[in-house]
Amino acid sequence: MPRFAHLIFDLDGTLVDTKADLAAATNHMLREMGLPLLSVAQVESFIGLGARVLIERALGQERAHLVVDGFALFMDYYDAHLLDQRIELGVRAIAPVLIAVRA
């Protein structure tokens, strides 16, 4: 069996649940822009196709002119608070497997 030196995971939604982190960053952006906040469920419905699309959906077509500034606010907050809300889904389950593979 071939051995690999590295494993790569796409963690968003696979091993960790980032919905709360994304909602917090989205609501920070909206708050800074003086706009109404959204529920986690509302933000979750906007997830898919990346952060810029999330911002476009959260702002709506009538505020398309705010996407560039909104994206910057979102990313600044998300980068600074990346692990504030995150809930581990499968990290504990996969860790023993990864350790065994490495041995």
Sequence and secondary structure as in RCSB ss.txt:
>XXXX:A:sequence
MPRFAHLIFDLDGTLVDTKADLAAATNHMLREMGLPLLSVAQVESFIGLGARVLIERALGQERAHLVVDGFALFM
DYYDAHLLDQRIELGVRAIAPVLIAVRA
>XXXX:A:secstr
    S      BTTTEE HHHHHHHHHHHHHHTT     HHHHHHH SS HHHHHHHHH GGGGGGHHHHHHHHH
HHHHHTTTSS EESSHHHHHHHHHHHH 
